[in-house]
Structures are given as structure tokens and as C-alpha cells.
Amino acid sequence: MSEQRVYIRFPEESDASELAAMYERNRALFEQFSPSNPEDYYTEEHQLQSIRKSKADMAEDRRYSFVVCHREDDRIIGSIGLSFVVRGALQSCMIGYNLDQAYNGKGYITDAVSGGTPMKA
């Protein structure tokens, strides 16, 4: 088994600045594949509020947010969201992700969502 290049974890409030910078840096790319976001989406304050909301969503079993971190330097290189969580016999959700364009095409998201990617608490 090869060494894992990434790990996933729940976002912390201290990640707001790094997330805002990643989203701003990749804004043009992300907006090609996702609906446009309001201007304040790219601010640290908005990301902080999103992180706080993600904790409430998780507590209510509605949505789960993760950051994808590069193992080599612990830098946040992306995000993954599991939304529309359905429990019971179906056990389903919708997955969405963003990945910093500098890391595109290298299999990082595949690694992140595979069963072999460790999650750091």
C-alpha cells in the first residue's frame, strides 16, 4: 500500500483564513463548475460562519464538511461536503468537492474519498 498523500478532517475555526485564501485563489476555476457565490463568500468572516454552521449541521446529521489536507505540509488543498444525508435503509448522501487548481489532476480527491484515507481528529 502506498503512503497516503492527503488526509481529511473536520474544519476548525482557525482554518477560516486559509479557506478564504484558497477559495479566492481558485475563484475563477470554482465558478466554472459551481454557482457564483456572493462577494463576502471569499472573506475570512464568511468562512468562519460557514465552519460554525457546519458544526451545527453535523450535530443534526444534515451535512458533513471536511477539509482535505496535504500530508507533507498540512496545507488545506480542498474541501469535501456530504449533503442531503439520508438515514435508514437507503443510507445515502450527495458528495461535492473543491480542490486547489495547483493539485488538480493528481488523484488527491480520489485519495481523499477512498476508504483508505485516514481522518485526523
N, C-alpha and C positions, 0 to 999 in steps of 0.2 A: 504494500500500500504506500502510495506517495505521501509526502508530508503535506499537510493542509496549508494552503496559501492564504486563506481567509478564515475568519470566524464571525459569527453573528452574536449580537447581544441586544438587550432592550436599550433604547436610548435613555440617557440621563440628562438632567437639566444642564449640566456642564458641556454637553455636546451642541448646544444651540448655535454658538458662534461658528463652529466647524461645519455644521449642517447648512447654515445660511450661506457660508462661503462656497460650499460645494454646489448648492442649488444655483447660486448666482453665476458661478464659473461655467456651469453647464446649461444655463437658461435656454439658449438658442436650440441646443440639441433636445432637451427635455420637452420643449414646447412643440417640437415636430411630432411627438408621439402622444402627448397628453394635452388636455385642455389648458388654455392660458390661465395663469394664476394672477391674482391682484398684485400690485406693486409691493405691498407690505409682506407678501409671502417670502420674499428674499431677505427679510430682516431677521436679526437675531431674536427680537421680541416675538415675532410671529412663530419662529421655530420653537422658542421656549414654551409658548402657549400650546403649540401642537404636541410637544413632548408631554406636557401636563395632561392634555386631553387624551393622549394615547394611554396613559396610566389608568384613567377612568374607564376608557373603552375596554381595556384588558380586564379590569376588575369586574366589568359587567359582561364579559365574554362576547363582546361585539366585534372587536377588531384587535389585531396584534401587530405592533410595529417593531421593526428591528433595524439596526444599523449593521452594515457589512463593513468589517474592518480588515485591513491588510495586516496579516500576521507579522510581517517584517518590521513595521514601524507603528502599528496600532492606529494608523490613519483611517478615518472613515472614508470609504470609497463608494459607498452606495447605501441604499435603503430598500427594505422589503416590507410590504404590508400584506397581511392576511385579513381580508374584509368579508362581509356578508357570511359570517360564521353561522353554520347550521349544525346543530347537535342532533342526537338521536340516531336512528338507523342510517341516515344519509351521511353524516359526518363530512361536511364539505365546506369550502370557502373559495374565495377568489383571491388570486395572488397578483400583486403588482410590484414593480421594482423600478429603481433608478440606479444607474451606475455611472460614475465619473467617466467622461469620454476618454481620459487617458488610460483607462483599464478595459475599455470595450474590446470585444473580440478575442479575449484571452481565457474565457471559461470561468471567470470569477463568480458570476451569478449561478451558473450550473453547479459550481463547487458549493456555493452558499446554500442552495436549496436541496442539495443531495443529502441523503441520510447520514453521510459520513462527516459532515461539517460540525465541529464542536460548537456548542453555545457557551459563551462565557457569562457567568452570573455577575 
